[in-house]
Amino acid sequence: MEKTIPIIRLEVEGMKRTICAALSEHAAQMDADIKAAVEDYCTPANLKRIVGETARRVLDTTIREEVEKFFRYSGEGRKAVADAVRESILSKQTYTPIDET
């Protein structure tokens, strides 16, 4: 029995080295693939496009939110809408597509 223990230990150590080498190669290849993907994605034209699209989307959302706040919550905006509605109702005038024909 004593003669088999060193053989088993050598085999396990060899497997350990093989696995570590394979993982190191795999990690190096993944690093290279990720670096290439980032470089391909971060071209000046693509970054310009992304910044432009994001800026337009954020500005659109922000402006819409501010207009909504003005008419929904702001005293002046809400009062202007309320006055226009009140005036229309009190004058008994409504405007619909049918009125334009």
URQUIUR-V394176 format. One record per residue. N is the residue number from 1. RES is the residue in one small letter. PSI is psi in whole degrees, 0 to 359 (* if undefined). NEAR is the number of other ideal C-beta (glycine too) atoms within 12 Angstrom. Layout:
N	RES	PSI	NEAR
N	RES	PSI	NEAR
This chain:
1	m	324	7
2	e	331	8
3	k	336	8
4	t	334	10
5	i	312	11
6	p	326	12
7	i	315	13
8	i	318	14
9	r	318	14
10	l	320	13
11	e	318	14
12	v	318	14
13	e	321	14
14	g	318	14
15	m	320	14
16	k	315	14
17	r	320	14
18	t	316	14
19	i	316	14
20	c	319	14
21	a	317	14
22	a	318	14
23	l	322	14
24	s	317	14
25	e	318	14
26	h	316	14
27	a	319	14
28	a	319	14
29	q	319	14
30	m	317	14
31	d	315	14
32	a	318	14
33	d	317	14
34	i	316	14
35	k	316	14
36	a	320	13
37	a	318	13
38	v	317	14
39	e	320	14
40	d	323	13
41	y	323	15
42	c	44	16
43	t	154	13
44	p	319	11
45	a	318	12
46	n	318	15
47	l	319	16
48	k	316	13
49	r	314	15
50	i	315	16
51	v	316	15
52	g	312	14
53	e	317	14
54	t	317	14
55	a	315	15
56	r	316	14
57	r	316	14
58	v	317	14
59	l	318	14
60	d	312	14
61	t	315	14
62	t	316	14
63	i	317	15
64	r	316	15
65	e	318	15
66	e	320	16
67	v	316	16
68	e	316	16
69	k	320	16
70	f	313	18
71	f	335	20
72	r	320	18
73	y	335	15
74	s	140	16
75	g	312	14
76	e	311	14
77	g	315	18
78	r	321	17
79	k	320	16
80	a	317	16
81	v	315	20
82	a	318	17
83	d	317	15
84	a	319	17
85	v	314	16
86	r	314	13
87	e	317	14
88	s	317	15
89	i	315	12
90	l	329	11
91	s	357	11
92	k	33	8
93	q	129	13
94	t	149	14
95	y	120	11
96	t	166	9
97	p	332	7
98	i	324	7
99	d	334	8
100	e	349	7
101	t	*	5
